[in-house]
């Protein structure tokens, strides 16, 4: 992701309080349990999720329910720990410019160490989100999409839901 993308994303997060989340749209796609999970996310993450959903819906005439659920909850694992925008930025920059340190700092062994949280969250929120989504009796497809939304899509070319993963990643990258 480019620095310009991160600046835009950071600005949107800072100004999130000025926007409302379209909760009626969200409720059209999520079960009541999933909706409660959605509400655990920060306001800026909710706005991002709705933007991702809208982009997914615009991509093709048909959008499977599982993809819509994954679009709305792909970052729900970030709700496990709260961090600030500047901390997210540091984790992104470290992954880009210091990948070996990023890998070491993102090991899921010490989330209580405040300075490691951004790295741990960035690396592990897809797995955490998938675990949280599984507790809502979501479909295996939606859980898989959430679990792998940050993976290199090329690693999944043979998977039957590869095309849905690409759609989710493209929409996520746009916002």
TORKOL-4160 file (C-alpha; in steps of 0.2 Angstrom, whole numbers, padded with zeros to 4 digits, m for minus):
175
<pt num="1" X="0000" Y="0000" Z="0000"/>
<pt num="2" X="0006" Y="0017" Z="m0004"/>
<pt num="3" X="0010" Y="0031" Z="0008"/>
<pt num="4" X="m0004" Y="0041" Z="m0001"/>
<pt num="5" X="m0016" Y="0027" Z="0003"/>
<pt num="6" X="m0011" Y="0027" Z="0021"/>
<pt num="7" X="m0013" Y="0046" Z="0022"/>
<pt num="8" X="m0030" Y="0045" Z="0015"/>
<pt num="9" X="m0035" Y="0031" Z="0026"/>
<pt num="10" X="m0028" Y="0040" Z="0041"/>
<pt num="11" X="m0038" Y="0056" Z="0037"/>
<pt num="12" X="m0054" Y="0046" Z="0034"/>
<pt num="13" X="m0051" Y="0038" Z="0051"/>
<pt num="14" X="m0048" Y="0055" Z="0060"/>
<pt num="15" X="m0064" Y="0063" Z="0052"/>
<pt num="16" X="m0075" Y="0047" Z="0054"/>
<pt num="17" X="m0084" Y="0056" Z="0068"/>
<pt num="18" X="m0092" Y="0067" Z="0055"/>
<pt num="19" X="m0100" Y="0053" Z="0046"/>
<pt num="20" X="m0114" Y="0041" Z="0050"/>
<pt num="21" X="m0113" Y="0022" Z="0047"/>
<pt num="22" X="m0127" Y="0015" Z="0037"/>
<pt num="23" X="m0133" Y="0003" Z="0049"/>
<pt num="24" X="m0149" Y="m0001" Z="0039"/>
<pt num="25" X="m0138" Y="m0008" Z="0025"/>
<pt num="26" X="m0127" Y="m0017" Z="0038"/>
<pt num="27" X="m0142" Y="m0026" Z="0045"/>
<pt num="28" X="m0148" Y="m0032" Z="0028"/>
<pt num="29" X="m0133" Y="m0043" Z="0027"/>
<pt num="30" X="m0129" Y="m0048" Z="0045"/>
<pt num="31" X="m0138" Y="m0060" Z="0057"/>
<pt num="32" X="m0142" Y="m0052" Z="0074"/>
<pt num="33" X="m0126" Y="m0060" Z="0081"/>
<pt num="34" X="m0115" Y="m0054" Z="0067"/>
<pt num="35" X="m0123" Y="m0037" Z="0069"/>
<pt num="36" X="m0118" Y="m0036" Z="0088"/>
<pt num="37" X="m0100" Y="m0041" Z="0082"/>
<pt num="38" X="m0100" Y="m0027" Z="0070"/>
<pt num="39" X="m0105" Y="m0015" Z="0084"/>
<pt num="40" X="m0089" Y="m0019" Z="0093"/>
<pt num="41" X="m0079" Y="m0011" Z="0080"/>
<pt num="42" X="m0073" Y="0007" Z="0081"/>
<pt num="43" X="m0083" Y="0019" Z="0071"/>
<pt num="44" X="m0070" Y="0022" Z="0058"/>
<pt num="45" X="m0068" Y="0003" Z="0056"/>
<pt num="46" X="m0087" Y="0002" Z="0053"/>
<pt num="47" X="m0087" Y="0016" Z="0040"/>
<pt num="48" X="m0072" Y="0007" Z="0031"/>
<pt num="49" X="m0082" Y="m0010" Z="0032"/>
<pt num="50" X="m0098" Y="m0002" Z="0024"/>
<pt num="51" X="m0086" Y="0006" Z="0010"/>
<pt num="52" X="m0079" Y="m0011" Z="0007"/>
<pt num="53" X="m0097" Y="m0018" Z="0006"/>
<pt num="54" X="m0103" Y="m0005" Z="m0006"/>
<pt num="55" X="m0088" Y="m0008" Z="m0017"/>
<pt num="56" X="m0091" Y="m0026" Z="m0017"/>
<pt num="57" X="m0109" Y="m0024" Z="m0022"/>
<pt num="58" X="m0104" Y="m0013" Z="m0037"/>
<pt num="59" X="m0091" Y="m0025" Z="m0043"/>
<pt num="60" X="m0103" Y="m0037" Z="m0051"/>
<pt num="61" X="m0122" Y="m0040" Z="m0053"/>
<pt num="62" X="m0122" Y="m0054" Z="m0040"/>
<pt num="63" X="m0114" Y="m0053" Z="m0023"/>
<pt num="64" X="m0115" Y="m0069" Z="m0012"/>
<pt num="65" X="m0121" Y="m0066" Z="0005"/>
<pt num="66" X="m0105" Y="m0074" Z="0012"/>
<pt num="67" X="m0095" Y="m0061" Z="0003"/>
<pt num="68" X="m0106" Y="m0047" Z="0010"/>
<pt num="69" X="m0103" Y="m0054" Z="0027"/>
<pt num="70" X="m0085" Y="m0055" Z="0025"/>
<pt num="71" X="m0084" Y="m0037" Z="0018"/>
<pt num="72" X="m0093" Y="m0030" Z="0033"/>
<pt num="73" X="m0083" Y="m0041" Z="0046"/>
<pt num="74" X="m0066" Y="m0043" Z="0038"/>
<pt num="75" X="m0058" Y="m0032" Z="0051"/>
<pt num="76" X="m0068" Y="m0037" Z="0066"/>
<pt num="77" X="m0053" Y="m0045" Z="0074"/>
<pt num="78" X="m0045" Y="m0028" Z="0077"/>
<pt num="79" X="m0059" Y="m0025" Z="0090"/>
<pt num="80" X="m0049" Y="m0037" Z="0101"/>
<pt num="81" X="m0037" Y="m0023" Z="0106"/>
<pt num="82" X="m0039" Y="m0004" Z="0104"/>
<pt num="83" X="m0025" Y="0006" Z="0096"/>
<pt num="84" X="m0023" Y="0023" Z="0089"/>
<pt num="85" X="m0021" Y="0028" Z="0071"/>
<pt num="86" X="m0003" Y="0033" Z="0073"/>
<pt num="87" X="0001" Y="0015" Z="0080"/>
<pt num="88" X="m0008" Y="0007" Z="0065"/>
<pt num="89" X="0003" Y="0018" Z="0054"/>
<pt num="90" X="0019" Y="0012" Z="0062"/>
<pt num="91" X="0015" Y="m0006" Z="0060"/>
<pt num="92" X="0011" Y="m0003" Z="0041"/>
<pt num="93" X="0028" Y="0006" Z="0039"/>
<pt num="94" X="0037" Y="m0007" Z="0049"/>
<pt num="95" X="0030" Y="m0021" Z="0038"/>
<pt num="96" X="0035" Y="m0012" Z="0022"/>
<pt num="97" X="0052" Y="m0006" Z="0027"/>
<pt num="98" X="0058" Y="m0017" Z="0041"/>
<pt num="99" X="0050" Y="m0034" Z="0037"/>
<pt num="100" X="0061" Y="m0045" Z="0048"/>
<pt num="101" X="0058" Y="m0034" Z="0063"/>
<pt num="102" X="0039" Y="m0033" Z="0059"/>
<pt num="103" X="0039" Y="m0052" Z="0059"/>
<pt num="104" X="0047" Y="m0053" Z="0076"/>
<pt num="105" X="0037" Y="m0039" Z="0084"/>
<pt num="106" X="0020" Y="m0047" Z="0077"/>
<pt num="107" X="0022" Y="m0064" Z="0086"/>
<pt num="108" X="0006" Y="m0066" Z="0096"/>
<pt num="109" X="0015" Y="m0069" Z="0112"/>
<pt num="110" X="0014" Y="m0053" Z="0122"/>
<pt num="111" X="m0001" Y="m0042" Z="0117"/>
<pt num="112" X="0000" Y="m0034" Z="0135"/>
<pt num="113" X="0016" Y="m0026" Z="0129"/>
<pt num="114" X="0008" Y="m0010" Z="0123"/>
<pt num="115" X="0021" Y="m0006" Z="0110"/>
<pt num="116" X="0019" Y="m0023" Z="0101"/>
<pt num="117" X="0000" Y="m0022" Z="0100"/>
<pt num="118" X="0000" Y="m0013" Z="0083"/>
<pt num="119" X="0011" Y="m0026" Z="0075"/>
<pt num="120" X="0001" Y="m0041" Z="0083"/>
<pt num="121" X="m0016" Y="m0034" Z="0078"/>
<pt num="122" X="m0010" Y="m0031" Z="0060"/>
<pt num="123" X="m0003" Y="m0048" Z="0058"/>
<pt num="124" X="m0017" Y="m0058" Z="0068"/>
<pt num="125" X="m0033" Y="m0049" Z="0066"/>
<pt num="126" X="m0039" Y="m0060" Z="0051"/>
<pt num="127" X="m0037" Y="m0076" Z="0062"/>
<pt num="128" X="m0045" Y="m0068" Z="0077"/>
<pt num="129" X="m0059" Y="m0061" Z="0066"/>
<pt num="130" X="m0062" Y="m0078" Z="0058"/>
<pt num="131" X="m0063" Y="m0085" Z="0076"/>
<pt num="132" X="m0075" Y="m0072" Z="0081"/>
<pt num="133" X="m0086" Y="m0074" Z="0066"/>
<pt num="134" X="m0086" Y="m0093" Z="0068"/>
<pt num="135" X="m0095" Y="m0090" Z="0085"/>
<pt num="136" X="m0109" Y="m0082" Z="0076"/>
<pt num="137" X="m0113" Y="m0098" Z="0066"/>
<pt num="138" X="m0107" Y="m0089" Z="0050"/>
<pt num="139" X="m0104" Y="m0100" Z="0034"/>
<pt num="140" X="m0087" Y="m0108" Z="0031"/>
<pt num="141" X="m0085" Y="m0097" Z="0016"/>
<pt num="142" X="m0087" Y="m0081" Z="0025"/>
<pt num="143" X="m0075" Y="m0087" Z="0039"/>
<pt num="144" X="m0062" Y="m0092" Z="0026"/>
<pt num="145" X="m0063" Y="m0075" Z="0017"/>
<pt num="146" X="m0061" Y="m0066" Z="0034"/>
<pt num="147" X="m0046" Y="m0077" Z="0039"/>
<pt num="148" X="m0037" Y="m0075" Z="0022"/>
<pt num="149" X="m0041" Y="m0057" Z="0017"/>
<pt num="150" X="m0023" Y="m0051" Z="0020"/>
<pt num="151" X="m0015" Y="m0066" Z="0012"/>
<pt num="152" X="m0006" Y="m0066" Z="m0005"/>
<pt num="153" X="m0021" Y="m0071" Z="m0016"/>
<pt num="154" X="m0009" Y="m0080" Z="m0028"/>
<pt num="155" X="m0007" Y="m0093" Z="m0014"/>
<pt num="156" X="m0026" Y="m0097" Z="m0016"/>
<pt num="157" X="m0028" Y="m0098" Z="m0035"/>
<pt num="158" X="m0034" Y="m0116" Z="m0033"/>
<pt num="159" X="m0046" Y="m0113" Z="m0020"/>
<pt num="160" X="m0065" Y="m0113" Z="m0025"/>
<pt num="161" X="m0067" Y="m0096" Z="m0017"/>
<pt num="162" X="m0052" Y="m0087" Z="m0025"/>
<pt num="163" X="m0062" Y="m0076" Z="m0035"/>
<pt num="164" X="m0072" Y="m0070" Z="m0020"/>
<pt num="165" X="m0056" Y="m0067" Z="m0011"/>
<pt num="166" X="m0050" Y="m0056" Z="m0025"/>
<pt num="167" X="m0066" Y="m0046" Z="m0025"/>
<pt num="168" X="m0064" Y="m0043" Z="m0006"/>
<pt num="169" X="m0046" Y="m0038" Z="m0007"/>
<pt num="170" X="m0049" Y="m0026" Z="m0021"/>
<pt num="171" X="m0063" Y="m0018" Z="m0012"/>
<pt num="172" X="m0053" Y="m0017" Z="0004"/>
<pt num="173" X="m0038" Y="m0010" Z="m0005"/>
<pt num="174" X="m0049" Y="0004" Z="m0012"/>
<pt num="175" X="m0053" Y="0010" Z="0005"/>
